[in-house]
């Protein structure tokens, strides 16, 4: 499986999760600011990750997905968010944002950097769905 994890991160949580996913799958993690040069057709799986602020993911991530919707829809895709919730509020927020992004397979994580350091099971479970 060739995988790319494209992310938008402000405090490093989303980046940590993207880099963990890439390391576990032999894939590549790319900040959305540097993703325009990536040829999505060369990947089997595209993972999109964003941090949540005021109930939304960064507009540059939304724009990237919008501009690459056709390429993403032709691949196996997944979406995750790093948010402040670790309960049903987080799930509802993730469900809403995944719907807006048009990506069915999705998950949310709380404290991404801490998860990568202490308890990777939630991220490993997400990777297993890819």
C-alpha positions in Angstrom: 0.0 0.0 0.0 1.4 3.4 -0.9 -0.1 6.1 1.4 0.1 9.8 1.7 -1.1 11.6 4.8 -1.9 15.3 4.1 -2.4 17.3 7.2 -2.9 20.8 8.6 -1.6 21.3 12.1 -1.1 24.3 14.4 0.2 22.8 17.6 1.8 19.6 16.3 -0.9 17.1 17.3 -2.2 16.5 13.8 1.3 16.4 12.4 2.3 13.8 15.0 -0.6 11.6 14.1 0.2 12.0 10.3 3.8 11.1 10.8 2.9 8.1 13.0 0.5 6.9 10.3 3.1 7.4 7.6 5.8 5.6 9.7 3.6 2.6 10.4 2.5 2.2 6.7 5.7 3.1 4.9 3.9 6.2 3.7 4.6 9.8 3.5 3.3 12.7 5.7 3.0 16.1 4.0 1.8 19.4 5.3 -1.0 20.8 3.2 1.1 23.9 2.5 3.5 21.6 0.6 1.0 19.2 -0.9 0.3 20.9 -4.2 3.3 19.3 -5.8 2.2 15.8 -4.8 0.9 13.5 -7.6 -2.0 11.8 -5.8 -2.4 9.3 -8.6 0.8 7.6 -7.4 -0.8 6.7 -4.1 -3.2 3.9 -3.2 -4.5 5.6 0.0 -5.0 9.2 0.8 -5.4 10.2 4.4 -6.5 13.8 5.2 -5.9 15.1 8.7 -6.8 18.4 10.3 -7.0 20.2 13.6 -10.3 21.6 14.7 -10.7 25.2 15.7 -14.1 26.7 16.4 -15.8 23.6 14.9 -13.9 23.8 11.6 -10.8 22.4 10.0 -8.4 24.9 8.4 -9.7 26.5 5.2 -6.5 25.6 3.3 -7.3 21.9 4.0 -10.9 22.3 2.9 -9.6 24.0 -0.3 -7.1 21.3 -1.0 -9.7 18.5 -0.7 -12.1 20.5 -2.9 -9.5 21.1 -5.5 -8.5 17.4 -5.5 -11.9 15.8 -4.9 -11.8 13.7 -8.1 -8.3 12.3 -7.3 -9.3 11.6 -3.7 -12.6 9.9 -4.7 -10.7 7.5 -7.0 -8.5 6.3 -4.1 -9.0 4.6 -0.8 -9.4 7.6 1.5 -9.8 8.4 5.2 -10.1 11.5 7.3 -9.1 12.3 10.9 -9.3 15.3 13.2 -7.4 16.2 16.3 -9.8 17.9 18.6 -10.3 18.9 22.2 -13.0 16.2 22.9 -12.5 12.6 23.8 -16.2 11.6 23.9 -19.4 11.7 21.9 -18.9 15.4 21.3 -15.7 14.5 19.5 -17.4 11.8 17.5 -20.3 14.2 16.5 -17.8 16.9 15.5 -15.8 14.4 13.4 -18.9 13.0 11.8 -20.0 16.5 10.7 -16.6 17.5 9.4 -16.1 14.2 7.5 -19.4 14.7 5.9 -18.4 18.2 4.8 -15.1 16.8 3.4 -17.0 14.0 1.7 -14.8 11.2 3.2 -16.7 8.3 4.8 -13.9 6.6 6.8 -13.0 8.9 9.7 -11.8 9.1 13.2 -11.0 11.7 15.9 -8.1 11.9 18.3 -7.5 13.9 21.4 -4.0 14.9 22.3 -2.3 13.5 19.2 1.3 14.0 20.4 0.5 12.3 23.7 -1.2 9.4 21.9 1.8 8.8 19.7 4.1 8.8 22.8 1.9 6.8 25.2 -1.1 5.0 23.7 -1.1 4.4 20.0 -4.0 1.9 20.0 -6.6 4.4 18.8 -4.4 5.4 15.9 -3.5 1.8 15.2 -7.2 0.9 15.1 -7.7 3.7 12.5 -4.7 2.5 10.5 -6.3 -1.0 10.4 -9.3 0.4 8.5 -7.1 1.7 5.7 
